[in-house]
Amino acid sequence: MDVKLIEAGFDDLEIILQMQKEAFAELYEKYRDKETSPATEKYEDILFRFNQPETTYYFITADNAKVGVIRIVDCKDGVARKRISPIFIMPEYRNQGYAQGAIKEAERIHGKTRWKLDTISQEKGNCCLYEKLGYHQTGKAEKINDKMTIVYYEKD
């Protein structure tokens, strides 16, 4: 499996939004988090983040297929933690190691230390993935609703 990250451009934002809505639809149905779900975002939300100088969106590709997207926030100042937010794999490509490969590739590009991310604590597969890659929970948690809590991870 050869996972590559291909930097996305302005012309890709509609595709990213469409992929994001599809990728997060199942979680939205499960948790009904209208305020925080990437499935409910609008084009303007993606455009706003895309225009932030510290943001880079990448398509996660394997065998010339776009299997997902990862957004990296990197101030490149050596002080602020780099952030993954969001990362998603399209449903038909899940559980094949693409997210793991994408995170490793992001760390290769942006540096292996000083990372952070967050995820839904009830999604044990996500938690296991991040922990397997060396991320540890910070102890901070935010209850979104009765079904869902966000937990925060860091990697030094």
HELIX and SHEET records of a PDB file:
HELIX    1   1 PHE A   10  ASP A   12  5                                   3    
HELIX    2   2 LEU A   13  TYR A   31  1                                  19    
HELIX    3   3 PRO A   38  THR A   40  5                                   3    
HELIX    4   4 TYR A   43  PHE A   50  1                                   8    
HELIX    5   5 PRO A   91  TYR A   93  5                                   3    
HELIX    6   6 TYR A   98  HIS A  110  1                                  13    
HELIX    7   7 LYS A  124  LYS A  132  1                                   9    
SHEET    1   A 7 VAL A   3  GLU A   7  0                                        
SHEET    2   A 7 THR A  55  ALA A  62 -1                                        
SHEET    3   A 7 ALA A  65  VAL A  73 -1                                        
SHEET    4   A 7 LYS A  82  ILE A  89 -1                                        
SHEET    5   A 7 TRP A 115  ILE A 120  1                                        
SHEET    6   A 7 MET A 148  LYS A 155 -1                                        
SHEET    7   A 7 HIS A 136  ASN A 145 -1                                        
END                                                                             
